[in-house]
């Protein structure tokens, strides 16, 4: 199932994605497992957004990574009380990561 979802998300066209989705539906019906049925229903509910991903290739991965970094800074800060220091630490971490990734 997981691999079929990955195949579906890696397709280059909406027609191929639709075929992969149909194949996934057959696998779900054959498995008769509640987990796979829920997964397929979720994919159907999010299908418009999945189509956008397939067409544009755009994701929120970088934003999610930044949010995770900010949460980590907050956790390790043990309760910053000065908002300016908190913001400065976030900006410094972001600048350091940018410098490493773009020498």
N, C-alpha and C positions, 0 to 999 in steps of 0.2 A: 504494500500500500504506500509506504513512505517513498519508495523509489518511483512509483507511478506518479505521485504528486510532484516529485522533483522533475520528472520527465515533462509533465504538463507545464510546470513553471519555466522550464528551459526552452520551450518551443519558440520558434521564430515568427509564427503567424497565428492568427486567431483560429484559422481552419484546423491547423495541427493541434492547437490547444483544445478545441472542441472535440476532436477525435480522441485525444488523450483523456479528456473528461469522461467521455462515453465509455472508454476502456476501464477507467477507474470505477464508474458506476457498476459495470459488470462484475468487477472484482468485489465490490462492496456487497452486491446481491449474493454472490457465491459464498462469501465469508460468513454472512448471517451473524455478525458480531455487533453489539450495540455501539462499541467504540468506533468502528469503521463507518457505521451509519451516521453517527454524530459528526464525524469528520467530513463525510460527503455533504451532509446538510449545511455545515459551516461553509464549505467551498461553494455551494450553490448560493448561499446568502451573500457571500463576498464576491460573486462572479464578476460583477462590473468592475470592482477594484482590481481583481486579478487580470482582467482584460487590459486595463490601463498599464499594469506592470509588464505584461507581455509586449504591448505595443511600444511603450516608452522606455522600459528598463529602469525606470525611476523607483527608488526605494527610500525609506526613511532611516536606513541603516546608520548613516553618519550622525543624524540627530539623536538616535537612540544611544549610540556610543557616547556622545557628548553628555547626554542626560545621566548615563551610568557613571561617567567620570565625575560629574558634579555631585551626585549622590555619595560617591566614594569620598570626595573631599569633605563633604559635610559630616560623614560618619567619622572620619579620622580627625576632624577638627574638634571633636568632643564638645560641641555646643558653642560655636562662634557667637559672640554677643555683639561684635562690631561688624556691621554689614559691609563697610568699606574693606576691611581686612578679608572677609569672606570673598567678596567680588574680586579683589586683587589676587588672591590665591587661585581662584578659578581661571582668571586671565593669564596668570603666569604658567599654570599647567598647560593651558591651551597653546600658548606661544611656544613653550618648550616642545610640545608634541609636534607642532607645525614645523619648527626648526629641524627636528630630527627627520621628519618625513620629506622635507624639501630642502636638501642641503644646497 
